Amino acid sequence: MATIGTLKLLETYVFTSNKPSRVKYETYTDGSTLTAELTIYRINPIGVQSRDVIALIASPNHPEFARDEAREHFRQNYA
């Protein structure tokens, strides 16, 4: 039998650019790590383009650093 962990939603950030139109980062913790679930929204055609999950380096004890990490990930990959 498998154990299913529980994730706690910490924050949601939305960054915008011309392509893709918006990327939403939802940061979660399981108590020992931080992850971010990404949802990429497109304008044309309208809708969800893709979803992904990334592991964040920020400590779960300092989730305030997750925003900076998400912003940098957005700049490197989508801006």
PETA-V108260 format. One line per field, one symbol per residue. psi: psi as a letter, one per 40 degrees, with the letter a starting at -180 (. if undefined). A space follows every 10 residues. Layout:
psi = ???
This chain:
psi = hihhihihhd ihihiiidhi dihhhhhiie ddihihhhhh hidhiiahdi iihihidiie egededdddd ddddddde.
